[in-house]
Amino acid sequence: MTSQQLKGVTLGHTMTLEEFVSVARDGTYVEFSDSYRQRVEHSRSLLNKRMEQGRVMYGVNTGFGALSTQVISTDQTKQLQRNILLSHAASVGEPLEEECVRAIMLMVLQNLGQGYSGVQLRTLEMYRELLNRGVTPFVPREGSVGYLNVEAHIALVLLGEGKACIEGEVMPSKDALAKAGLEPVELAAKEGLALINGTTSPTAIGALALYDMVKAAKSADIIAAMTLEVLRGTTRALDDRLMSVRPHEQQRNTASNIRRMLEDSMIARQSIDHRLQDALSIRAIPQLHGAAKKTLYDALSTFEIEMNACCDNPILWPDEDVGGAMSGSNCDSSFIGIELDSACIGVTSIAKMSERRNNRLINAHLSGYPPFLIQGSGLNSGLMIPQYSQAGLLNDMRMLSHPATVDSIPTCADQEDYVAMGYNSAKKAREVVKKLEYILAIELLSAYHAYPFIESSLTPGSASKAVLERIAPSVSRMTEDKYLYPDIEAIKDLIHSGDILAVVEETIGALH
């Protein structure tokens, strides 16, 4: 176990996106605070008391959805929990990635740990143990409208049903639990519904996508600055006086990021009057990147609320006198879905500008450099074809940017006659940001190969130099055609991991 894992993330306080990702992606250890435990135990004790009083409560001692008028006897409530998990585990297709499943389990803990769900602490302890011991439920990814399906596959593992992965091997859940030193549990009233309800899967998967989008957007500023530098663009278009008369915060911050990148660049200093005006893909970086980043930061604000909220239905108000089960629709995923649909549009806009900048780098008529950034073109194709890859990726991104949340297909015999579709927004957001990272990687690959064509007396800025030095061990300079796939993957990994962002921030300070 790493030092980061030993430090752990303690649930029961406001969780940040960084903490969330560290658990889902990096395996950081999960703990419960005393307040977390107390809230959960208090909520369960009140539920037991109300059941003893004979109250009829939706989802506790009734059927679900259109079957909510069917009252379930006390001796059938345990069977009801098992039945709901077996019947609802109906998503299909290829499995979700491990980090997505871990993220959903963490969101379930966050959701039910608010103290409004009436679950047993031991049930949540099982989810915590699955995370900490590396047991990942097998969860087919297709066929959810926002909740229920994928969560049911996860919850089945508690019963020893379904499949799970441990140490890289998929096996029956009973065997995976045994290998981790755990045993199946029996669920009590309300728990089956609580474990599968809410916005846990859209929020979890979307949080991972949003984290990567924010990081990629900052990396896009870096890569755009390097392209501007190597294409001899003018920094006059980044002047803060120009930004101040249209005071969008993220536009101004983006211009500041690029100015700081190029502040000590001899290339940029010498090029300030090289052209009266650059093409829009160079001149309008602050405007487009800024607009996209505003959308991402708006989404981040929404996610930080949702990640620390209760999205269960019903909720159990924790008051001895006036408390009870209140059925509403906090499980609706519109907040998450609409933000992610907007985020997809924003980062696709970043990608469309990146592809155009890359075109300017490889087009000899626009760059002034050899065709496709290689000597001996004709015999050599150089960086011709990666731009084709950008075109194909960008076409995919444009299709994926169609909003999922504008659609609605009724379910549950019209009891759910409107459906938010936030899960699909989250699922496609993951794909969109992966494609953005590749598009940015290809632009950076071209910029990397363009710098050697600048006269040696003109040195790049220190931030650009730091990026070039970080790439160099993985990507050799191209003097003749070579196998480009490994180079693109290597640079994409540096963007995804945050290494490109880190080396720049170590040089010039944090980017906005």
Secondary structure, DSSP 4 states (H G I P E B T S, - for coil): --HHHHH-EEETSPPPHHHHHHHHHH---EEE-HHHHHHHHHHHHHHHHHHHTT---TTTSB--GGGTT-B--GGGHHHHHHHHHHHH---EEEEPPHHHHHHHHHHHHHHHTTS-S---HHHHHHHHHHHHTTEEE--EEE--SSSSHHHHHHHHGGGT-SEEEETTEEEEHHHHHHHTT-------TTHHHHHH-SSHHHHHHHHHHHHHHHHHHHHHHHHHHHHHHHTT--GGGG-HHHHHTS--HHHHHHHHHHHHHHTT-HHHHHTTTT-SS--HHHHTHHHHHHHHHHHHHHHHHHHHHHTTS---SSEE---TTT--EE---TT--HHHHHHHHHHHHHHHHHHHHHHHHHHHHH-HHHHSSSGGG-TTBTTB-TTHHHHHHHHHHHHHHHHHTS-STT----BGGGTB-S---HHHHHHHHHHHHHHHHHHHHHHHHHHHHHGGGS-TTSPPPHHHHHHHHHHTTTSPPPSS----HHHHHHHHHHHHHTHHHHHHHHHH----
